[in-house]
């Protein structure tokens, strides 16, 4: 995470990792040659608490290239907890849409590349998980309906 790239997003991510928010979460949306997304909590009660905890947008100072980590949005100033990791260098079209990278994978991108992509886009456009049902039912829904999804065991802060 490089705070200078997107300080509001970097601070949000840091605090979520610090409180253990991402532990046990699924990579629920993995689109080959595009990105992998995570950040809806495993416990629906926790998801409810964070659903409206929006942060302002950061200016886009970096490109959405392979390995860059960026918050997902639903429009201006709607970032909450969901982030994605870019799978390629062609996602720079996201830069003009306000997606501000705040970090990058510096080790283990081969692991990110190997995450399960078989479900594709989420419902209703694809066969992947429905985010509304994820918010309501958490990992119970994902583990039953989408057993091949990969999980984050533990996210922690390390220093250089």
DSSP file (Angstrom, degrees, kcal/mol; ACC not computed):
  #  RESIDUE AA STRUCTURE BP1 BP2  ACC     N-H-->O    O-->H-N    N-H-->O    O-->H-N    TCO  KAPPA ALPHA  PHI   PSI    X-CA   Y-CA   Z-CA
    1    1 A X              0   0    0      0, 0.0     2,-0.6     0, 0.0   102,-0.3   0.000 360.0 360.0 360.0 132.0    0.0    0.0    0.0
    2    2 A X    >>  -     0   0    0    100,-2.5     3,-1.7     1,-0.1     4,-0.8  -0.910 360.0-163.8-120.6 102.4    1.4    3.4   -1.0
    3    3 A X  T 34 S+     0   0    0     -2,-0.6     3,-0.3     1,-0.3     7,-0.2   0.814  85.2  64.3 -57.6 -34.1   -0.5    6.1    0.9
    4    4 A X  T 34 S+     0   0    0      1,-0.2     3,-0.3     2,-0.2    -1,-0.3   0.778  96.9  58.9 -62.7 -26.1    0.7    8.9   -1.4
    5    5 A X  T <4 S-     0   0    0     -3,-1.7    56,-0.4     1,-0.2    -1,-0.2   0.921 134.7 -10.0 -68.9 -43.5   -1.2    7.3   -4.4
    6    6 A X     X  -     0   0    0     -4,-0.8     4,-2.9    -3,-0.3     5,-0.2  -0.597  67.8-175.3-158.6  83.0   -4.6    7.4   -2.7
    7    7 A X  H  > S+     0   0    0     -3,-0.3     4,-2.2     1,-0.2     5,-0.2   0.828  82.8  49.8 -61.9 -36.9   -4.5    8.4    0.9
    8    8 A X  H  > S+     0   0    0      2,-0.2     4,-2.1     1,-0.2    -1,-0.2   0.944 116.6  41.9 -67.8 -46.1   -8.2    8.0    1.7
    9    9 A X  H  > S+     0   0    0      2,-0.2     4,-2.7     1,-0.2    -2,-0.2   0.902 114.1  52.0 -66.0 -41.8   -8.4    4.5    0.2
   10   10 A X  H  X S+     0   0    0     -4,-2.9     4,-2.6    -7,-0.2    -2,-0.2   0.908 110.6  48.3 -62.3 -42.0   -5.0    3.5    1.7
   11   11 A X  H  X S+     0   0    0     -4,-2.2     4,-2.4    -5,-0.2    -1,-0.2   0.914 111.7  49.1 -65.5 -42.3   -6.2    4.6    5.2
   12   12 A X  H  X S+     0   0    0     -4,-2.1     4,-2.4     2,-0.2    -2,-0.2   0.949 113.4  46.5 -61.0 -48.2   -9.5    2.7    4.8
   13   13 A X  H  X S+     0   0    0     -4,-2.7     4,-2.7     1,-0.2     5,-0.2   0.930 111.4  51.8 -61.2 -46.3   -7.7   -0.5    3.7
   14   14 A X  H  X S+     0   0    0     -4,-2.6     4,-2.7     1,-0.2    -1,-0.2   0.929 111.9  46.4 -54.4 -48.9   -5.1   -0.2    6.5
   15   15 A X  H  X S+     0   0    0     -4,-2.4     4,-1.8     2,-0.2    -1,-0.2   0.877 111.4  51.1 -66.5 -38.0   -7.8    0.1    9.1
   16   16 A X  H  <>S+     0   0    0     -4,-2.4     5,-2.4     2,-0.2     4,-0.4   0.919 113.2  45.3 -64.9 -42.4   -9.9   -2.7    7.7
   17   17 A X  H ><5S+     0   0    0     -4,-2.7     3,-1.4     1,-0.2    -2,-0.2   0.924 110.0  56.0 -64.2 -43.0   -6.8   -5.0    7.7
   18   18 A X  H 3<5S+     0   0    0     -4,-2.7    -1,-0.2     1,-0.3    -2,-0.2   0.850 109.6  44.7 -60.0 -36.9   -5.9   -3.9   11.2
   19   19 A X  T 3<5S-     0   0    0     -4,-1.8    -1,-0.3    -5,-0.1    -2,-0.2   0.451 116.8-112.0 -88.7   0.5   -9.3   -4.9   12.6
   20   20 A X  T X 5 +     0   0    0     -3,-1.4     3,-1.1    -4,-0.4    -3,-0.2   0.674  67.6 145.8  82.2  16.7   -9.3   -8.2   10.8
   21   21 A X  T 3 < +     0   0    0     -5,-2.4    -4,-0.2     1,-0.2    -5,-0.1   0.878  69.9  47.1 -56.0 -42.3  -12.2   -7.3    8.4
   22   22 A X  T >  S+     0   0    0     -6,-0.4     3,-1.8   133,-0.1    -1,-0.2   0.567  81.2 118.6 -82.4  -8.1  -10.8   -9.3    5.5
   23   23 A X  T <  S+     0   0    0     -3,-1.1    19,-0.3     1,-0.3   130,-0.2  -0.390  85.6   6.7 -62.6 127.8  -10.0  -12.5    7.4
   24   24 A X  T 3  S+     0   0    0    128,-2.4    -1,-0.3     1,-0.3   129,-0.1   0.440  94.7 141.1  83.5   0.5  -12.0  -15.4    6.0
   25   25 A X    <   -     0   0    0     -3,-1.8   127,-3.2   127,-0.2     2,-0.3  -0.395  46.4-124.1 -78.2 155.0  -13.5  -13.5    3.1
   26   26 A X  B     -A  151   0A   0     14,-0.4     2,-1.3   125,-0.2    13,-0.5  -0.682  14.3-124.1 -94.3 147.8  -14.0  -15.0   -0.4
   27   27 A X  E     +B   38   0B   0    123,-2.6   123,-0.4    -2,-0.3    11,-0.2  -0.800  44.0 174.7 -81.6  94.5  -12.7  -13.8   -3.7
   28   28 A X  E     +     0   0B   0     -2,-1.3   101,-0.6     9,-0.7     2,-0.4   0.615  56.5  43.2 -90.4 -14.0  -16.2  -13.7   -5.0
   29   29 A X  E     +B   37   0B   0      8,-1.4     8,-2.9    -3,-0.1     2,-0.5  -0.901  60.8 166.0-137.3 106.0  -15.8  -12.1   -8.5
   30   30 A X  E     -B   36   0B   0     90,-0.5     2,-0.6    -2,-0.4    90,-0.5  -0.947   9.9-174.9-126.1 110.6  -12.9  -13.3  -10.6
   31   31 A X  E >>  -B   35   0B   0      4,-3.0     3,-2.1    -2,-0.5     4,-1.0  -0.921  31.0-118.2-109.5 115.4  -13.1  -12.3  -14.3
   32   32 A X  T 34 S+     0   0    0     -2,-0.6     3,-0.0    85,-0.3    81,-0.0  -0.220  96.7   7.2 -53.9 136.1  -10.3  -13.8  -16.4
   33   33 A X  T 34 S+     0   0    0      1,-0.1    -1,-0.3    54,-0.1    57,-0.1   0.639 130.0  60.1  63.5  17.6   -8.0  -11.1  -17.9
   34   34 A X  T <4 S-     0   0    0     -3,-2.1    53,-2.7     1,-0.2    54,-0.6   0.447 101.8 -58.3-130.9 -78.1   -9.8   -8.4  -15.9
   35   35 A X  E  <  -BC  31  86B   0     -4,-1.0    -4,-3.0    51,-0.3     2,-0.4  -0.987  27.3-123.1-166.2 168.7   -9.8   -8.5  -12.1
   36   36 A X  E     -BC  30  85B   0     49,-1.8    49,-2.4    -2,-0.3     2,-0.3  -0.993  30.5-159.8-124.9 135.8  -10.6  -10.4   -8.9
   37   37 A X  E     +BC  29  84B   0     -8,-2.9    -8,-1.4    -2,-0.4    -9,-0.7  -0.877  18.3 155.9-122.5 146.5  -12.8   -8.8   -6.3
   38   38 A X  E     +BC  27  83B   0     45,-2.5    45,-2.7    -2,-0.3   -11,-0.1  -0.948  26.6 104.6-152.6 170.3  -13.4   -9.3   -2.6
   39   39 A X        +     0   0    0    -13,-0.5     2,-0.6     1,-0.4   -12,-0.1   0.415  40.5 120.1 132.3  -1.9  -14.6   -7.3    0.4
   40   40 A X  S    S-     0   0    0    -14,-0.3    -1,-0.4   -18,-0.1   -14,-0.4  -0.836  70.0-113.0 -88.8 125.8  -18.1   -8.4    1.4
   41   41 A X        -     0   0    0     -2,-0.6     6,-0.1     1,-0.1   -19,-0.1  -0.156   6.8-129.6 -65.8 150.3  -17.9   -9.7    4.9
   42   42 A X  S    S+     0   0    0    -19,-0.3    97,-1.9    96,-0.2     2,-0.6   0.749  97.7  62.9 -66.5 -26.6  -18.4  -13.4    5.8
   43   43 A X  S >> S-     0   0    0     95,-0.2     4,-2.1     1,-0.1     3,-0.8  -0.909  75.9-149.2-105.9 117.7  -20.8  -12.4    8.5
   44   44 A X  H 3> S+     0   0    0     -2,-0.6     4,-2.2     1,-0.3     5,-0.1   0.802  97.0  60.1 -57.4 -29.9  -24.0  -10.6    7.3
   45   45 A X  H 3> S+     0   0    0      2,-0.2     4,-1.4     1,-0.2    -1,-0.3   0.899 107.5  45.2 -64.9 -38.8  -24.2   -8.5   10.5
   46   46 A X  H <> S+     0   0    0     -3,-0.8     4,-1.5     2,-0.2    -2,-0.2   0.904 109.8  54.8 -70.6 -41.4  -20.8   -7.1    9.9
   47   47 A X  H  X S+     0   0    0     -4,-2.1     4,-1.6     1,-0.2     3,-0.3   0.908 105.3  54.0 -56.7 -42.3  -21.7   -6.4    6.2
   48   48 A X  H  < S+     0   0    0     -4,-2.2     4,-0.5     1,-0.2    -1,-0.2   0.890 106.3  52.0 -60.1 -40.6  -24.7   -4.4    7.4
   49   49 A X  H  < S+     0   0    0     -4,-1.4    -1,-0.2     1,-0.2    -2,-0.2   0.832 118.0  36.6 -65.6 -32.4  -22.5   -2.2    9.6
   50   50 A X  H >< S+     0   0    0     -4,-1.5     3,-1.6    -3,-0.3    -1,-0.2   0.584  89.6  92.6 -97.6 -12.2  -20.2   -1.4    6.8
   51   51 A X  T 3< S+     0   0    0     -4,-1.6    -1,-0.1     1,-0.3    -2,-0.1   0.836  99.0  30.9 -55.8 -37.3  -22.6   -1.1    3.8
   52   52 A X  T 3  S+     0   0    0     -4,-0.5     2,-1.9    -3,-0.2    -1,-0.3   0.257  85.9 109.9-106.6  12.5  -23.1    2.6    4.2
   53   53 A X    <   +     0   0    0     -3,-1.6     2,-0.1    25,-0.1    -1,-0.1  -0.480  54.0 175.7 -85.8  67.9  -19.7    3.5    5.6
   54   54 A X        -     0   0    0     -2,-1.9     2,-0.3    23,-0.1    26,-0.2  -0.413  18.4-156.0 -80.7 148.0  -18.7    5.3    2.4
   55   55 A X  B     -F   79   0C   0     24,-2.2    24,-0.9    -2,-0.1   -46,-0.0  -0.881  26.0-100.7-118.6 155.7  -15.5    7.2    1.9
   56   56 A X        -     0   0    0     -2,-0.3     2,-0.1    22,-0.1    -1,-0.1  -0.264  44.8 -97.1 -67.9 159.1  -14.8   10.0   -0.6
   57   57 A X        -     0   0    0    -49,-0.1     2,-0.3   -48,-0.0    -1,-0.1  -0.424  29.2-137.7 -74.2 151.7  -12.9    9.3   -3.8
   58   58 A X        -     0   0    0     40,-0.3     2,-0.1    -2,-0.1    42,-0.1  -0.782  31.6 -99.3 -98.4 151.9   -9.2    9.9   -4.2
   59   59 A X        -     0   0    0     -2,-0.3     2,-0.8     1,-0.1    -1,-0.0  -0.461  42.1-109.1 -63.9 147.5   -7.8   11.5   -7.3
   60   60 A X        +     0   0    0      1,-0.2    -1,-0.1    35,-0.1   -54,-0.1  -0.729  53.0 155.5 -82.7 112.1   -6.4    8.9   -9.7
   61   61 A X        +     0   0    0     -2,-0.8     2,-0.3   -56,-0.4    -1,-0.2   0.508  59.5  48.9-113.1 -11.1   -2.7    9.3   -9.7
   62   62 A X  S    S-     0   0    0     39,-0.1    39,-0.4   -57,-0.1     2,-0.2  -0.872  83.7-109.0-128.0 159.9   -1.7    5.7  -10.7
   63   63 A X        -     0   0    0     -2,-0.3     2,-1.7    37,-0.1    29,-0.1  -0.616  26.7-116.4 -89.8 149.2   -2.8    3.4  -13.5
   64   64 A X        +     0   0    0     -2,-0.2    27,-0.5    27,-0.2     2,-0.2  -0.634  60.8 150.3 -81.9  81.4   -4.9    0.3  -13.1
   65   65 A X    >   -     0   0    0     -2,-1.7     3,-2.4     1,-0.2    21,-0.3  -0.566  55.4 -51.1-109.3 175.2   -2.2   -2.1  -14.3
   66   66 A X  T 3  S+     0   0    0      1,-0.3    21,-0.2    -2,-0.2    -1,-0.2  -0.171 125.5  11.2 -53.1 129.6   -1.5   -5.7  -13.4
   67   67 A X  T 3  S+     0   0    0     19,-2.8    38,-2.5     1,-0.3    -1,-0.3   0.270  90.4 135.9  87.5 -10.9   -1.3   -6.3   -9.7
   68   68 A X  E <   -D  104   0B   0     -3,-2.4    18,-2.4    36,-0.3     2,-0.4  -0.476  47.2-140.4 -73.1 142.8   -2.7   -2.8   -8.7
   69   69 A X  E     +DE 103  85B   0     34,-2.9    33,-2.6    16,-0.2    34,-1.1  -0.898  27.1 170.7-110.0 131.1   -5.2   -2.9   -5.9
   70   70 A X  E     -DE 101  84B   0     14,-2.5    14,-2.9    -2,-0.4     2,-0.3  -0.976  34.4-109.4-141.8 145.9   -8.2   -0.5   -6.1
   71   71 A X  E     - E   0  83B   0     29,-0.6    12,-0.3    -2,-0.3     2,-0.2  -0.589  33.1-126.7 -75.3 139.3  -11.5    0.0   -4.3
   72   72 A X        -     0   0    0     10,-2.6     8,-0.4    -2,-0.3     2,-0.3  -0.507  30.8-164.7 -75.9 154.2  -14.7   -0.9   -6.2
   73   73 A X        -     0   0    0     -2,-0.2     3,-0.1     6,-0.1     6,-0.1  -0.911  33.1-152.6-136.9 165.3  -17.3    1.8   -6.4
   74   74 A X  S    S-     0   0    0      1,-0.6     2,-0.2    -2,-0.3    -2,-0.0  -0.038  82.6 -49.9-120.5  25.4  -21.0    2.2   -7.3
   75   75 A X  S >  S-     0   0    0     22,-0.1     3,-1.0    23,-0.0    -1,-0.6  -0.764 100.5 -13.3 130.0-177.9  -20.5    5.7   -8.4
   76   76 A X  T 3  S-     0   0    0     -2,-0.2    22,-0.0     1,-0.2   -20,-0.0  -0.253 127.3  -1.6 -58.4 136.0  -18.8    8.9   -7.0
   77   77 A X  T 3  S+     0   0    0      1,-0.1    -1,-0.2   -19,-0.1   -21,-0.1   0.843  96.2 116.9  55.6  42.7  -17.8    8.8   -3.3
   78   78 A X    <   +     0   0    0     -3,-1.0   -22,-0.1   -24,-0.1     2,-0.1   0.215  29.3 134.2-122.4  13.4  -19.3    5.3   -2.7
   79   79 A X  B     +F   55   0C   0    -24,-0.9   -24,-2.2     1,-0.1    -6,-0.1  -0.426  16.6 148.8 -67.7 138.2  -16.2    3.3   -1.7
   80   80 A X        -     0   0    0     -8,-0.4    -1,-0.1     2,-0.2   -29,-0.1   0.417  68.4 -39.1-129.7 -85.5  -16.7    1.1    1.3
   81   81 A X  S    S+     0   0    0    -30,-0.1     2,-0.4     2,-0.0    -2,-0.1   0.514  96.2 104.3-130.0 -14.5  -14.9   -2.3    1.8
   82   82 A X        +     0   0    0    -10,-0.2   -10,-2.6   -45,-0.1     2,-0.3  -0.603  42.3 172.4 -84.3 132.1  -14.8   -4.0   -1.6
   83   83 A X  E     -CE  38  71B   0    -45,-2.7   -45,-2.5    -2,-0.4     2,-0.3  -0.870  14.2-154.9-129.6 163.6  -11.5   -4.0   -3.5
   84   84 A X  E     -CE  37  70B   0    -14,-2.9   -14,-2.5    -2,-0.3     2,-0.5  -0.973  11.1-139.1-138.9 157.2  -10.1   -5.6   -6.6
   85   85 A X  E     -CE  36  69B   0    -49,-2.4   -49,-1.8    -2,-0.3   -16,-0.2  -0.971  28.8-123.0-114.9 126.4   -6.8   -6.6   -8.0
   86   86 A X  E     -C   35   0B   0    -18,-2.4   -19,-2.8    -2,-0.5   -51,-0.3  -0.461  14.5-161.1 -71.2 136.2   -6.2   -6.0  -11.6
   87   87 A X        +     0   0    0    -53,-2.7     2,-0.3   -21,-0.2   -52,-0.2   0.560  69.1  19.7 -91.8 -11.4   -5.2   -9.0  -13.7
   88   88 A X  S    S-     0   0    0    -54,-0.6     3,-0.5   -24,-0.1   -21,-0.0  -0.886  73.8-109.0-149.7 177.6   -3.7   -7.1  -16.7
   89   89 A X  S    S+     0   0    0    -24,-0.3     3,-0.4    -2,-0.3   -25,-0.1   0.362 102.1  77.2 -92.0   3.4   -2.2   -3.9  -18.0
   90   90 A X    >   +     0   0    0      1,-0.2     3,-0.7   -57,-0.1    -1,-0.2   0.360  65.7  89.8 -96.1   6.0   -5.2   -3.1  -20.1
   91   91 A X  G >   +     0   0    0    -27,-0.5     3,-2.4    -3,-0.5     4,-0.3   0.274  49.1 109.5 -86.1  14.2   -7.5   -1.9  -17.2
   92   92 A X  G >>  +     0   0    0     -3,-0.4     3,-1.3     1,-0.3     4,-0.6   0.675  60.6  77.6 -64.0 -14.6   -6.2    1.7  -17.6
   93   93 A X  G <4 S+     0   0    0     -3,-0.7    -1,-0.3     1,-0.3     4,-0.3   0.743  85.8  63.7 -64.1 -20.3   -9.7    2.5  -19.0
   94   94 A X  G X4>S+     0   0    0     -3,-2.4     5,-1.9     1,-0.2     3,-0.9   0.726  85.9  73.0 -73.2 -22.0  -10.7    2.4  -15.3
   95   95 A X  G X45S+     0   0    0     -3,-1.3     3,-1.5    -4,-0.3    -1,-0.2   0.928  96.2  48.0 -58.6 -46.7   -8.5    5.4  -14.6
   96   96 A X  G 3<5S+     0   0    0     -4,-0.6    -1,-0.3     1,-0.3    -2,-0.2   0.606 104.8  61.8 -71.0 -12.1  -10.9    7.8  -16.3
   97   97 A X  G < 5S-     0   0    0     -3,-0.9    -1,-0.3    -4,-0.3    -2,-0.2   0.351 122.3-101.4 -95.6   4.8  -13.8    6.3  -14.4
   98   98 A X  T < 5S+     0   0    0     -3,-1.5     2,-0.9     1,-0.2   -40,-0.3   0.582  70.2 147.5  91.5  10.7  -12.3    7.3  -11.0
   99   99 A X      < -     0   0    0     -5,-1.9     2,-0.7   -42,-0.1    -1,-0.2  -0.714  30.5-164.3 -83.5 106.0  -10.8    4.0   -9.9
  100  100 A X        -     0   0    0     -2,-0.9   -29,-0.6   -29,-0.1   -37,-0.1  -0.810  11.9-138.1 -99.6 107.9   -7.8    5.1   -7.9
  101  101 A X  E     +D   70   0B   0     -2,-0.7   -40,-0.3   -39,-0.4   -31,-0.2  -0.366  20.8 179.9 -60.1 140.4   -5.2    2.4   -7.1
  102  102 A X  E     -     0   0B   0    -33,-2.6  -100,-2.5     1,-0.2     2,-0.3   0.404  63.0  -2.4-120.1  -4.0   -3.8    2.6   -3.6
  103  103 A X  E     -D   69   0B   0    -34,-1.1   -34,-2.9  -102,-0.3     2,-0.3  -0.958  59.8-135.0-167.7-177.8   -1.4   -0.4   -3.6
  104  104 A X  E     -D   68   0B   0    -36,-0.3     2,-0.6    -2,-0.3   -36,-0.3  -0.995  28.7-104.2-153.7 153.1    0.0   -3.2   -5.6
  105  105 A X        +     0   0    0    -38,-2.5     3,-0.1    -2,-0.3     4,-0.1  -0.695  36.4 174.0 -76.3 119.3    0.8   -6.9   -5.2
  106  106 A X        +     0   0    0     -2,-0.6     2,-0.3     1,-0.3    -1,-0.2   0.561  67.9  23.5-105.3 -12.6    4.6   -7.0   -4.9
  107  107 A X  S    S+     0   0    0      1,-0.0    -1,-0.3     2,-0.0     0, 0.0  -0.959 115.5  28.3-152.6 133.7    5.0  -10.7   -4.2
  108  108 A X    >>  +     0   0    0     -2,-0.3     4,-1.6    -3,-0.1     3,-1.1   0.665  58.4 142.2  94.1  17.7    2.7  -13.6   -5.0
  109  109 A X  H 3> S+     0   0    0      1,-0.3     4,-2.9     2,-0.2     5,-0.2   0.813  71.5  65.0 -61.4 -26.5    0.9  -12.4   -8.1
  110  110 A X  H 3> S+     0   0    0      2,-0.2     4,-1.0     1,-0.2    -1,-0.3   0.856 101.2  49.8 -61.9 -33.6    1.1  -15.9   -9.4
  111  111 A X  H <4 S+     0   0    0     -3,-1.1     4,-0.5     2,-0.2     3,-0.4   0.929 110.1  49.2 -68.4 -45.7   -1.2  -16.9   -6.5
  112  112 A X  H >< S+     0   0    0     -4,-1.6     3,-1.4     1,-0.2    -2,-0.2   0.921 109.7  52.5 -58.8 -43.9   -3.6  -14.1   -7.5
  113  113 A X  H 3< S+     0   0    0     -4,-2.9    -1,-0.2     1,-0.3    -2,-0.2   0.787 106.8  54.5 -62.1 -27.0   -3.5  -15.3  -11.1
  114  114 A X  T 3< S+     0   0    0     -4,-1.0    -1,-0.3    -3,-0.4    -2,-0.2   0.479  77.6 123.3 -89.4  -1.5   -4.4  -18.8  -10.0
  115  115 A X  S <  S-     0   0    0     -3,-1.4     2,-0.1    -4,-0.5    34,-0.1  -0.262  78.9 -86.2 -60.5 148.3   -7.6  -17.9   -8.0
  116  116 A X        +     0   0    0     32,-0.2    34,-0.2     1,-0.1    -1,-0.1  -0.346  49.6 170.1 -63.4 126.4  -10.7  -19.7   -9.2
  117  117 A X    >   +     0   0    0     -2,-0.1     3,-0.8    -3,-0.1   -85,-0.3   0.283  43.2 108.4-116.8   6.0  -12.3  -17.9  -12.1
  118  118 A X  T 3  S+     0   0    0      1,-0.2    -1,-0.1    30,-0.1     9,-0.1   0.702  75.2  53.6 -64.8 -23.1  -14.9  -20.6  -13.1
  119  119 A X  T 3  S-     0   0    0      1,-0.2     8,-0.6    -3,-0.1    -1,-0.2   0.757  86.8-175.5 -85.0 -23.7  -18.0  -18.8  -11.9
  120  120 A X    <   +     0   0    0     -3,-0.8   -90,-0.5   -90,-0.5     9,-0.2  -0.280  45.2  12.2  69.6-149.9  -17.3  -15.6  -13.8
  121  121 A X  S    S-     0   0    0    -92,-0.1     7,-3.1     4,-0.1     3,-0.1  -0.222  85.0-105.3 -62.9 149.3  -19.4  -12.5  -13.5
  122  122 A X  B >>  -g  128   0D   0      5,-0.2     4,-1.7     1,-0.1     3,-0.8  -0.247  55.4 -47.2 -73.9 163.6  -21.9  -12.3  -10.7
  123  123 A X  T 34 S+     0   0    0      5,-1.1     8,-0.4     1,-0.3    -1,-0.1  -0.383 115.1  26.8 -65.8 147.4  -25.7  -12.6  -11.0
  124  124 A X  T 34 S+     0   0    0      2,-0.2    -1,-0.3     6,-0.1     6,-0.1  -0.998 130.8  38.4 -91.8  -2.9  -27.8  -11.5  -12.7
  125  125 A X  T <4 S+     0   0    0     -3,-0.8    -2,-0.2     2,-0.0     2,-0.2   0.779 127.8   8.6 -77.5 -25.5  -25.3  -11.0  -15.6
  126  126 A X  S  < S-     0   0    0     -4,-1.7    -2,-0.2     2,-0.1    -6,-0.1  -0.658  84.6 -91.0-139.1-167.1  -23.3  -14.2  -15.0
  127  127 A X  S    S+     0   0    0     -8,-0.6    -5,-0.2    -2,-0.2    -7,-0.2   0.376  86.7 104.2 -95.4   4.6  -23.3  -17.4  -13.0
  128  128 A X  B    S-g  122   0D   0     -7,-3.1    -5,-1.1    -9,-0.2    -2,-0.1  -0.110  82.8 -55.4 -79.6-179.6  -21.3  -16.0  -10.1
  129  129 A X        -     0   0    0   -101,-0.6     2,-0.6    -7,-0.2    -6,-0.3  -0.171  47.7-122.4 -59.5 145.6  -22.4  -15.0   -6.6
  130  130 A X     >  -     0   0    0     -8,-0.2     4,-2.1     1,-0.1     3,-0.2  -0.805  15.1-148.5 -87.1 120.4  -25.2  -12.5   -6.2
  131  131 A X  H  > S+     0   0    0     -2,-0.6     4,-2.3    -8,-0.4     5,-0.1   0.834  96.1  56.8 -64.3 -32.5  -23.9   -9.6   -4.1
  132  132 A X  H  > S+     0   0    0      2,-0.2     4,-1.7     1,-0.2    -1,-0.2   0.917 109.3  45.2 -63.2 -42.8  -27.3   -9.0   -2.5
  133  133 A X  H  > S+     0   0    0      2,-0.2     4,-2.8     1,-0.2     5,-0.4   0.851 110.4  55.1 -69.4 -33.3  -27.4  -12.6   -1.2
  134  134 A X  H  X S+     0   0    0     -4,-2.1     4,-2.5     1,-0.2    -2,-0.2   0.921 107.5  49.6 -62.6 -42.6  -23.8  -12.3    0.0
  135  135 A X  H  < S+     0   0    0     -4,-2.3    -2,-0.2     1,-0.2    -1,-0.2   0.885 118.0  40.3 -62.6 -38.3  -24.8   -9.3    2.0
  136  136 A X  H  < S+     0   0    0     -4,-1.7    -2,-0.2    -5,-0.1    -1,-0.2   0.832 132.6  19.3 -79.8 -33.9  -27.7  -11.1    3.5
  137  137 A X  H >< S-     0   0    0     -4,-2.8     3,-1.0     1,-0.2     4,-0.4   0.545  84.6-163.9-120.7 -11.1  -26.2  -14.6    4.1
  138  138 A X  T >X  -     0   0    0     -4,-2.5     4,-1.4    -5,-0.4     3,-0.9  -0.203  65.6 -15.6  62.9-148.5  -22.4  -14.1    4.0
  139  139 A X  H 3> S+     0   0    0    -97,-1.9     4,-3.5     1,-0.2     5,-0.3   0.713 126.2  72.7 -66.6 -20.4  -20.1  -17.1    3.6
  140  140 A X  H <> S+     0   0    0     -3,-1.0     4,-1.3   -98,-0.4    -1,-0.2   0.928 103.5  42.1 -58.4 -43.3  -22.9  -19.6    4.4
  141  141 A X  H <> S+     0   0    0     -3,-0.9     4,-2.8    -4,-0.4     5,-0.4   0.935 117.3  46.5 -65.8 -48.4  -24.3  -18.7    1.0
  142  142 A X  H  X S+     0   0    0     -4,-1.4     4,-2.7     1,-0.2     7,-0.2   0.924 111.1  50.2 -64.4 -45.4  -21.0  -18.8   -0.8
  143  143 A X  H  < S+     0   0    0     -4,-3.5    -1,-0.2     1,-0.2    -2,-0.2   0.842 117.6  40.8 -63.8 -32.7  -19.8  -22.0    0.8
  144  144 A X  H  < S+     0   0    0     -4,-1.3     3,-0.3    -5,-0.3    -2,-0.2   0.921 127.8  27.8 -79.8 -46.9  -23.0  -23.8   -0.2
  145  145 A X  H  < S+     0   0    0     -4,-2.8    -3,-0.2     1,-0.2    -2,-0.2   0.726 132.6  30.5 -90.7 -23.7  -23.6  -22.4   -3.7
  146  146 A X    ><  +     0   0    0     -4,-2.7     3,-1.7    -5,-0.4    -1,-0.2  -0.507  64.6 162.0-136.4  64.0  -20.0  -21.6   -4.8
  147  147 A X  T 3   +     0   0    0     -3,-0.3    -1,-0.1     1,-0.3    -4,-0.1   0.635  68.6  64.2 -67.0 -14.4  -17.7  -24.1   -3.1
  148  148 A X  T 3  S+     0   0    0      2,-0.1    -1,-0.3   -32,-0.0   -32,-0.2   0.523  73.6 118.1 -88.3  -3.7  -14.7  -23.6   -5.4
  149  149 A X    <   -     0   0    0     -3,-1.7     2,-0.2    -7,-0.2  -121,-0.1  -0.327  64.8-123.9 -63.2 142.9  -14.2  -19.9   -4.4
  150  150 A X        -     0   0    0   -123,-0.4  -123,-2.6   -34,-0.2     2,-0.3  -0.589  26.1-148.4 -85.0 151.8  -10.8  -19.2   -2.8
  151  151 A X  B     -A   26   0A   0   -125,-0.2     2,-0.6    -2,-0.2  -125,-0.2  -0.842  16.1-121.6-120.6 154.5  -10.7  -17.5    0.6
  152  152 A X        -     0   0    0   -127,-3.2  -128,-2.4    -2,-0.3     3,-0.2  -0.871  23.1-169.3 -88.2 120.7   -8.4  -15.1    2.4
  153  153 A X        -     0   0    0     -2,-0.6     2,-0.3     1,-0.3    -1,-0.2   0.944  69.0 -10.1 -75.7 -49.3   -7.2  -16.9    5.6
  154  154 A X        -     0   0    0   -131,-0.2     2,-0.5  -130,-0.1    -1,-0.3  -0.965  55.1-159.4-154.5 131.1   -5.7  -13.9    7.2
  155  155 A X        +     0   0    0     -2,-0.3     2,-0.3    -3,-0.2  -132,-0.2  -0.960  26.8 169.5-110.6 129.9   -4.8  -10.4    6.1
  156  156 A X        -     0   0    0     -2,-0.5     2,-0.5  -136,-0.0  -138,-0.1  -0.939  35.7-110.0-140.6 161.3   -2.2   -8.6    8.2
  157  157 A X        +     0   0    0     -2,-0.3     2,-0.3  -140,-0.1    -2,-0.0  -0.784  35.5 178.8 -92.6 128.6    0.0   -5.5    8.3
  158  158 A X        -     0   0    0     -2,-0.5     2,-0.3     2,-0.0    -2,-0.0  -0.923  18.7-136.9-123.7 153.8    3.7   -6.1    7.7
  159  159 A X              0   0    0     -2,-0.3    -2,-0.0     1,-0.1     0, 0.0  -0.782 360.0 360.0-108.6 157.8    6.4   -3.5    7.6
  160  160 A X              0   0    0     -2,-0.3    -1,-0.1     0, 0.0    -2,-0.0   0.494 360.0 360.0 -69.6 360.0    9.2   -3.4    5.1
